[in-house]
Amino acid sequence: MIPSRKLFTRKLDFIHGSVELSHGGGGRAMAQLIEEVFLTAFDNEWLRTQDDCAQFNVPAGRLVMATDSHVVSPLFFPGGDIGCLSVHGTINDVAMAGAQPLYLAASFILEEGFPLADLQRIVDSMAQAARQAGVPIVTGDTKVVERGKGDGVFITTTGVGVVPPGVNISASRAQPGDAILLSGSLGDHGMAVMAQRENLSFDAPIVSDTAALHGLVATMVAVAPELHCLRDPTRGGLGSALNEIAQQSGVGMRLHEAAIPVHEPVRALCEFLGLDPLYVANEGKLLAICPAECADPLLAVMRAHSLGQEAAIIGSVVTDAHGFVEMETVFGGRRLVDWLSGEQLPRIC
Amino acid sequence: MIPSRKLFTRKLDFIHGSVELSHGGGGRAMAQLIEEVFLTAFDNEWLRTQDDCAQFNVPAGRLVMATDSHVVSPLFFPGGDIGCLSVHGTINDVAMAGAQPLYLAASFILEEGFPLADLQRIVDSMAQAARQAGVPIVTGDTKVVERGKGDGVFITTTGVGVVPPGVNISASRAQPGDAILLSGSLGDHGMAVMAQRENLSFDAPIVSDTAALHGLVATMVAVAPELHCLRDPTRGGLGSALNEIAQQSGVGMRLHEAAIPVHEPVRALCEFLGLDPLYVANEGKLLAICPAECADPLLAVMRAHSLGQEAAIIGSVVTDAHGFVEMETVFGGRRLVDWLSGEQLPRIC
């Protein structure tokens, strides 16, 4: 699908140009978009074959596959953009199985009229995130929809990874007595996007925590291969993630509010908007559930990692036939941390 | 993520209900949509774990990964819909490496207000296509965008498969002297969608050829493991697919128009709309390029398969530094089959 340069009479105009329907048509214009935007940014041996798929060797064993569509609005926000978010999000879903992410696929749904300059900025951000993570984008697809039938760009990424022998992590494995650990502060991503969306400005802007967590996970799995659960609390936040695990494992949870880190600007903006940080999306945090005796060594390696410096033990798993998640508040009371009802923040990832 | 039934006070209303923003919010409403729509239809051991990823064992060897976003409009057309199309399309991309497709991931971008009845019909069609193909949908994602920011539903599917030892199929392997085979008639899918879109009706309606081709490919690989190239001529049609291969392999092609099957209603509609069937999308056809001595046995197994009954040898690969694809017309002349310029049919897949 790489036509020789002579096929294109002009280079794409990355200053004034925009996406046209022909860029999704399967002909010359699409080949040019693929070559000048995607191949240039993601450049690797798999994409250079220009087949409709990527081929790679894997060892025998357990593989993981995860997929996520990204529709965040606005596309650019403090600390990131839809591009790096789409790389981090899927790497994290793969990593939450304790796996080493190997390869990514990326599929773009572009709206006619979307500026090529914005597309290039997003694709460059993806390329940088993929390179930093060491996980190449090896295959992809591009579709274009008419003006008014999309919203700039939607990106669906899919990842595959390999699970180390002896690791068996699943949301159904939490057991009474287990400790619950959180890798850092809550709500930074969701509030960074909301502040951008609502044009709120602060002395110290809130910055998304979007990051690839597979390096942190690898250090955790190395020290505690008997880890029971890992989950990145994205949409729905920590509250929803814990309720899901409680439901799937048939257990209850007891949290200590005082132990849960929330940065002050996030707490203030949440209060202003009437939101609970427990339900706000994170894109660079994980929660881990492990046997009590692993909690301290696990906490130590988490805090030693740049993405886990504020890690904390935030509660424990208890026997509870109702699967309730309860929290001891900073005032010494108790409250139920229920499932999120309704839509708190649409299009946050 | 499967809350017990008590979490949902009412079942979803599949008659009058529609997609709401809360169905993408990561809370209770999303859990209900996943349980009552996706889990019910796709039901399998991987989805039942309700982790954000799927885990499965693979043998050591060469894996294939392919991804495709589907944005076809209208969503329902004679012979299929976006659901089965999204399953067939990605299975076919995996199969074009000569691989056995193993698992699929599916990610949905839904527009607020989309009827739940239509969603269920589409998901049921996907489930049936996946079951018939023997390729389970093992993981997925759902996002919802506001009314007017999408177009009903977009579906991105990603597939992984395993390449049999000794098979090495790529668009860069066509060699002068190779034969070019086509598995059946051109243009059925594209013209079925166009007829539906333009509200054209015929005595004998044109029906999309959407189908999973991995079974056909398996029989072909078994009889001719030395196959050089396989490609499903979707967007851009046969003309674009052959130009891509010619470019990547650094060869030319010579086609015989009289040998290329096009059904009469498709030919008539193409003429009416001013389109060339060589550039119209197919979703259940493949072209194969193989050493000349394999052509006859390959043709025989293709014709013996239900999806290759009209298979034909349509031309041959030649030495050509320009990478031109030329066709001997039915009138005995010659014409260049150039790259498709511009957008012929937007949103055809």
Boltz contact constraints between the chains, C-beta under 6 A:
constraints:
  - contact:
      token1: [A, 1]
      token2: [B, 244]
      max_distance: 6.0
  - contact:
      token1: [A, 3]
      token2: [B, 247]
      max_distance: 6.0
  - contact:
      token1: [A, 21]
      token2: [B, 343]
      max_distance: 6.0
  - contact:
      token1: [A, 21]
      token2: [B, 346]
      max_distance: 6.0
  - contact:
      token1: [A, 22]
      token2: [B, 342]
      max_distance: 6.0
  - contact:
      token1: [A, 22]
      token2: [B, 343]
      max_distance: 6.0
  - contact:
      token1: [A, 25]
      token2: [B, 343]
      max_distance: 6.0
  - contact:
      token1: [A, 26]
      token2: [B, 235]
      max_distance: 6.0
  - contact:
      token1: [A, 26]
      token2: [B, 236]
      max_distance: 6.0
  - contact:
      token1: [A, 26]
      token2: [B, 240]
      max_distance: 6.0
  - contact:
      token1: [A, 27]
      token2: [B, 236]
      max_distance: 6.0
  - contact:
      token1: [A, 27]
      token2: [B, 240]
      max_distance: 6.0
  - contact:
      token1: [A, 27]
      token2: [B, 339]
      max_distance: 6.0
  - contact:
      token1: [A, 27]
      token2: [B, 340]
      max_distance: 6.0
  - contact:
      token1: [A, 27]
      token2: [B, 341]
      max_distance: 6.0
  - contact:
      token1: [A, 28]
      token2: [B, 339]
      max_distance: 6.0
  - contact:
      token1: [A, 28]
      token2: [B, 341]
      max_distance: 6.0
  - contact:
      token1: [A, 49]
      token2: [B, 170]
      max_distance: 6.0
  - contact:
      token1: [A, 50]
      token2: [B, 248]
      max_distance: 6.0
  - contact:
      token1: [A, 51]
      token2: [B, 170]
      max_distance: 6.0
  - contact:
      token1: [A, 51]
      token2: [B, 171]
      max_distance: 6.0
  - contact:
      token1: [A, 52]
      token2: [B, 66]
      max_distance: 6.0
  - contact:
      token1: [A, 52]
      token2: [B, 93]
      max_distance: 6.0
  - contact:
      token1: [A, 52]
      token2: [B, 96]
      max_distance: 6.0
  - contact:
      token1: [A, 53]
      token2: [B, 64]
      max_distance: 6.0
  - contact:
      token1: [A, 53]
      token2: [B, 66]
      max_distance: 6.0
  - contact:
      token1: [A, 53]
      token2: [B, 93]
      max_distance: 6.0
  - contact:
      token1: [A, 53]
      token2: [B, 94]
      max_distance: 6.0
  - contact:
      token1: [A, 53]
      token2: [B, 97]
      max_distance: 6.0
  - contact:
      token1: [A, 54]
      token2: [B, 65]
      max_distance: 6.0
  - contact:
      token1: [A, 55]
      token2: [B, 62]
      max_distance: 6.0
  - contact:
      token1: [A, 55]
      token2: [B, 64]
      max_distance: 6.0
  - contact:
      token1: [A, 55]
      token2: [B, 97]
      max_distance: 6.0
  - contact:
      token1: [A, 56]
      token2: [B, 63]
      max_distance: 6.0
  - contact:
      token1: [A, 57]
      token2: [B, 62]
      max_distance: 6.0
  - contact:
      token1: [A, 58]
      token2: [B, 63]
      max_distance: 6.0
  - contact:
      token1: [A, 59]
      token2: [B, 60]
      max_distance: 6.0
  - contact:
      token1: [A, 60]
      token2: [B, 59]
      max_distance: 6.0
  - contact:
      token1: [A, 60]
      token2: [B, 60]
      max_distance: 6.0
  - contact:
      token1: [A, 62]
      token2: [B, 55]
      max_distance: 6.0
  - contact:
      token1: [A, 62]
      token2: [B, 57]
      max_distance: 6.0
  - contact:
      token1: [A, 63]
      token2: [B, 56]
      max_distance: 6.0
  - contact:
      token1: [A, 63]
      token2: [B, 58]
      max_distance: 6.0
  - contact:
      token1: [A, 64]
      token2: [B, 53]
      max_distance: 6.0
  - contact:
      token1: [A, 64]
      token2: [B, 55]
      max_distance: 6.0
  - contact:
      token1: [A, 65]
      token2: [B, 54]
      max_distance: 6.0
  - contact:
      token1: [A, 65]
      token2: [B, 105]
      max_distance: 6.0
  - contact:
      token1: [A, 65]
      token2: [B, 139]
      max_distance: 6.0
  - contact:
      token1: [A, 66]
      token2: [B, 52]
      max_distance: 6.0
  - contact:
      token1: [A, 66]
      token2: [B, 53]
      max_distance: 6.0
  - contact:
      token1: [A, 66]
      token2: [B, 139]
      max_distance: 6.0
  - contact:
      token1: [A, 67]
      token2: [B, 105]
      max_distance: 6.0
  - contact:
      token1: [A, 67]
      token2: [B, 107]
      max_distance: 6.0
  - contact:
      token1: [A, 67]
      token2: [B, 141]
      max_distance: 6.0
  - contact:
      token1: [A, 67]
      token2: [B, 158]
      max_distance: 6.0
  - contact:
      token1: [A, 68]
      token2: [B, 141]
      max_distance: 6.0
  - contact:
      token1: [A, 69]
      token2: [B, 107]
      max_distance: 6.0
  - contact:
      token1: [A, 69]
      token2: [B, 109]
      max_distance: 6.0
  - contact:
      token1: [A, 69]
      token2: [B, 141]
      max_distance: 6.0
  - contact:
      token1: [A, 69]
      token2: [B, 143]
      max_distance: 6.0
  - contact:
      token1: [A, 71]
      token2: [B, 143]
      max_distance: 6.0
  - contact:
      token1: [A, 71]
      token2: [B, 145]
      max_distance: 6.0
  - contact:
      token1: [A, 93]
      token2: [B, 52]
      max_distance: 6.0
  - contact:
      token1: [A, 93]
      token2: [B, 53]
      max_distance: 6.0
  - contact:
      token1: [A, 94]
      token2: [B, 53]
      max_distance: 6.0
  - contact:
      token1: [A, 96]
      token2: [B, 52]
      max_distance: 6.0
  - contact:
      token1: [A, 97]
      token2: [B, 53]
      max_distance: 6.0
  - contact:
      token1: [A, 97]
      token2: [B, 55]
      max_distance: 6.0
  - contact:
      token1: [A, 105]
      token2: [B, 65]
      max_distance: 6.0
  - contact:
      token1: [A, 105]
      token2: [B, 67]
      max_distance: 6.0
  - contact:
      token1: [A, 105]
      token2: [B, 158]
      max_distance: 6.0
  - contact:
      token1: [A, 107]
      token2: [B, 67]
      max_distance: 6.0
  - contact:
      token1: [A, 107]
      token2: [B, 69]
      max_distance: 6.0
  - contact:
      token1: [A, 107]
      token2: [B, 156]
      max_distance: 6.0
  - contact:
      token1: [A, 109]
      token2: [B, 69]
      max_distance: 6.0
  - contact:
      token1: [A, 109]
      token2: [B, 154]
      max_distance: 6.0
  - contact:
      token1: [A, 139]
      token2: [B, 65]
      max_distance: 6.0
  - contact:
      token1: [A, 139]
      token2: [B, 66]
      max_distance: 6.0
  - contact:
      token1: [A, 141]
      token2: [B, 67]
      max_distance: 6.0
  - contact:
      token1: [A, 141]
      token2: [B, 68]
      max_distance: 6.0
  - contact:
      token1: [A, 141]
      token2: [B, 69]
      max_distance: 6.0
  - contact:
      token1: [A, 143]
      token2: [B, 69]
      max_distance: 6.0
  - contact:
      token1: [A, 143]
      token2: [B, 71]
      max_distance: 6.0
  - contact:
      token1: [A, 145]
      token2: [B, 71]
      max_distance: 6.0
  - contact:
      token1: [A, 149]
      token2: [B, 151]
      max_distance: 6.0
  - contact:
      token1: [A, 151]
      token2: [B, 149]
      max_distance: 6.0
  - contact:
      token1: [A, 154]
      token2: [B, 109]
      max_distance: 6.0
  - contact:
      token1: [A, 156]
      token2: [B, 107]
      max_distance: 6.0
  - contact:
      token1: [A, 156]
      token2: [B, 156]
      max_distance: 6.0
  - contact:
      token1: [A, 158]
      token2: [B, 67]
      max_distance: 6.0
  - contact:
      token1: [A, 158]
      token2: [B, 105]
      max_distance: 6.0
  - contact:
      token1: [A, 158]
      token2: [B, 158]
      max_distance: 6.0
  - contact:
      token1: [A, 170]
      token2: [B, 49]
      max_distance: 6.0
  - contact:
      token1: [A, 170]
      token2: [B, 51]
      max_distance: 6.0
  - contact:
      token1: [A, 171]
      token2: [B, 51]
      max_distance: 6.0
  - contact:
      token1: [A, 235]
      token2: [B, 26]
      max_distance: 6.0
  - contact:
      token1: [A, 236]
      token2: [B, 26]
      max_distance: 6.0
  - contact:
      token1: [A, 236]
      token2: [B, 27]
      max_distance: 6.0
  - contact:
      token1: [A, 240]
      token2: [B, 26]
      max_distance: 6.0
  - contact:
      token1: [A, 240]
      token2: [B, 27]
      max_distance: 6.0
  - contact:
      token1: [A, 244]
      token2: [B, 1]
      max_distance: 6.0
  - contact:
      token1: [A, 247]
      token2: [B, 3]
      max_distance: 6.0
  - contact:
      token1: [A, 248]
      token2: [B, 50]
      max_distance: 6.0
  - contact:
      token1: [A, 339]
      token2: [B, 27]
      max_distance: 6.0
  - contact:
      token1: [A, 339]
      token2: [B, 28]
      max_distance: 6.0
  - contact:
      token1: [A, 340]
      token2: [B, 27]
      max_distance: 6.0
  - contact:
      token1: [A, 341]
      token2: [B, 27]
      max_distance: 6.0
  - contact:
      token1: [A, 341]
      token2: [B, 28]
      max_distance: 6.0
  - contact:
      token1: [A, 342]
      token2: [B, 22]
      max_distance: 6.0
  - contact:
      token1: [A, 343]
      token2: [B, 21]
      max_distance: 6.0
  - contact:
      token1: [A, 343]
      token2: [B, 22]
      max_distance: 6.0
  - contact:
      token1: [A, 343]
      token2: [B, 25]
      max_distance: 6.0
  - contact:
      token1: [A, 346]
      token2: [B, 21]
      max_distance: 6.0
